[in-house]
Amino acid sequence: MKLQLSLGLSPNPCSPRVEVRGSPPNPELRKIIEDSINGLQSGLAAGAHVIAITGSVPVDKLSIAHRIVTHLDEITNDVLEELLQEDI
């Protein structure tokens, strides 16, 4: 399945939002990239793999995510494949 990522602006102009088009129908195959506690909690509640990006929330508060990155460049295909191997 081919996914298309696009970077946009969330309601907070300082917070990036990544949209995935062609997203898998199974939540356990989805990856959510978020920088807010509410977004992280929503992604986890939806059963998705969650990647937290630092910036707007203290790092210690992001520990609920499956991965924590400081920049979107850190989210490589290898990182995404590793996430798929982990249990949610």
The 8 nearest C-alpha neighbors of each residue, nearest first, counted from 0:
[[1, 2, 21, 23, 22, 3, 20, 28],
 [0, 2, 3, 21, 22, 20, 23, 4],
 [3, 1, 21, 20, 22, 0, 4, 19],
 [2, 4, 20, 19, 5, 21, 1, 18],
 [5, 3, 19, 18, 2, 17, 20, 6],
 [4, 6, 18, 17, 7, 3, 19, 20],
 [7, 5, 17, 16, 18, 4, 15, 8],
 [6, 8, 16, 17, 15, 5, 9, 18],
 [9, 7, 15, 16, 12, 10, 14, 6],
 [8, 10, 11, 16, 14, 15, 12, 7],
 [11, 9, 12, 8, 14, 13, 16, 15],
 [10, 12, 9, 13, 14, 8, 15, 16],
 [13, 11, 14, 8, 10, 9, 15, 7],
 [14, 12, 11, 15, 8, 9, 55, 10],
 [13, 15, 11, 12, 9, 16, 8, 34],
 [16, 14, 8, 9, 7, 17, 13, 6],
 [17, 15, 7, 9, 8, 6, 18, 14],
 [16, 18, 6, 5, 7, 4, 19, 15],
 [17, 19, 5, 4, 6, 16, 20, 7],
 [20, 18, 4, 3, 22, 21, 17, 2],
 [19, 21, 3, 22, 2, 18, 4, 5],
 [20, 22, 2, 23, 19, 3, 1, 0],
 [21, 23, 20, 19, 24, 2, 29, 3],
 [24, 22, 25, 28, 29, 21, 26, 0],
 [23, 25, 26, 22, 28, 29, 21, 27],
 [26, 24, 27, 23, 28, 29, 22, 47],
 [27, 25, 47, 29, 28, 46, 24, 45],
 [26, 28, 47, 25, 29, 46, 48, 87],
 [29, 27, 26, 25, 23, 83, 30, 47],
 [30, 28, 47, 26, 27, 48, 23, 31],
 [29, 31, 48, 49, 47, 32, 28, 50],
 [30, 32, 49, 50, 42, 48, 33, 29],
 [33, 31, 50, 51, 49, 30, 17, 52],
 [34, 32, 51, 38, 35, 39, 52, 31],
 [33, 35, 52, 51, 53, 55, 14, 56],
 [36, 34, 38, 37, 33, 39, 56, 55],
 [35, 37, 39, 38, 40, 34, 61, 60],
 [38, 36, 40, 35, 39, 41, 42, 34],
 [37, 39, 41, 35, 36, 40, 33, 42],
 [40, 38, 36, 42, 41, 37, 33, 35],
 [39, 41, 37, 43, 38, 42, 44, 36],
 [42, 40, 44, 38, 43, 39, 37, 45],
 [43, 41, 45, 39, 44, 40, 47, 31],
 [42, 44, 46, 40, 45, 41, 47, 39],
 [45, 43, 41, 46, 42, 40, 47, 39],
 [46, 44, 42, 43, 47, 41, 26, 40],
 [45, 47, 43, 44, 26, 27, 42, 48],
 [48, 46, 27, 26, 29, 42, 43, 45],
 [47, 49, 30, 29, 31, 65, 27, 87],
 [48, 50, 31, 64, 65, 30, 32, 47],
 [51, 49, 32, 66, 64, 67, 65, 31],
 [52, 50, 67, 33, 34, 64, 32, 66],
 [53, 51, 68, 34, 69, 67, 33, 50],
 [54, 52, 69, 34, 68, 55, 58, 51],
 [53, 55, 56, 52, 34, 69, 57, 14],
 [54, 56, 53, 34, 57, 35, 14, 13],
 [55, 57, 54, 58, 53, 35, 60, 34],
 [58, 56, 59, 60, 55, 61, 53, 54],
 [57, 59, 61, 60, 56, 53, 62, 54],
 [58, 60, 61, 57, 62, 56, 63, 53],
 [59, 61, 58, 57, 62, 56, 63, 36],
 [62, 60, 58, 63, 59, 64, 51, 67],
 [61, 63, 64, 60, 59, 58, 67, 65],
 [62, 64, 61, 65, 60, 39, 40, 43],
 [65, 63, 49, 62, 66, 50, 51, 61],
 [64, 66, 49, 50, 48, 63, 67, 62],
 [67, 65, 50, 64, 51, 68, 49, 62],
 [66, 68, 51, 50, 52, 64, 69, 61],
 [69, 67, 52, 70, 51, 53, 73, 66],
 [68, 70, 53, 52, 67, 71, 54, 73],
 [71, 69, 72, 68, 73, 52, 53, 74],
 [70, 72, 73, 74, 69, 68, 52, 75],
 [73, 71, 70, 74, 75, 69, 68, 76],
 [74, 72, 71, 70, 75, 68, 69, 78],
 [75, 73, 72, 71, 78, 76, 79, 68],
 [76, 74, 78, 77, 73, 79, 72, 71],
 [75, 77, 79, 78, 80, 74, 81, 73],
 [76, 78, 80, 75, 79, 81, 74, 82],
 [79, 77, 81, 75, 76, 80, 74, 82],
 [78, 80, 76, 82, 81, 77, 75, 83],
 [79, 81, 77, 83, 82, 78, 76, 84],
 [82, 80, 78, 84, 83, 79, 77, 85],
 [83, 81, 79, 85, 84, 80, 78, 48],
 [82, 84, 80, 81, 85, 79, 28, 86],
 [83, 85, 81, 82, 80, 86, 79, 87],
 [86, 84, 82, 83, 87, 81, 48, 65],
 [87, 85, 84, 83, 82, 27, 48, 65],
 [86, 85, 48, 46, 27, 47, 43, 65]]
